[in-house]
Amino acid sequence: MTAPLLVALLQGAVLAVTALLVASLIALALGRRTLHGKLNTIFFLLAVITVLGLEVVVRIVWPHLSAEFFDPAGPYRRPLLIHLCFSVPATVILAVMMYTGRFRHRATHRALSGLFLILWTGTVVTGVGYLPGSLNPSVAIHEVATR
């Protein structure tokens, strides 16, 4: 596994769950709150699986990736730290929103939803448009092969 390939895979995952989030917002706009809740539960589970999976991959399976991502002279460190400024708070707020949505704390849920959407937009922009890498895995593989 290489850093460019992992970044490309994660970028694809972010776009896929973003499509799921958009579908849940459409369900909400159509008054289908139950569907909105189910889609958000799937969104939450996929996000948690991705975060935990990334931690396992970077820290246990391929620990050299952690060094590559956080190398002060490398191309990933600064963009990744900026990305984490959005994605970490978004993940925490998402967990709280799962609770507030499930137990019908509507005022809190709605208040958090605006903040979450701002943070998620930052997550997508910095994760897909700002991190070095490519959404095309063959290009990412080629980048590594030509180093």
Secondary structure, 3 states (H helix, E strand, C coil): CCHHHHHHHHHHHHHHHHHHHHHHHHHHHCCCHHHHHHHHHHHHHHHHHHHHHHHHHHHHHCCHHHHHHCCCCCCCHHHHHHHHHHHHHHHHHHHHHHHHHHCCCHHHHHHHHHHHHHHHHHHHHHHHHHCCCCCCHHHHHHHHHCC
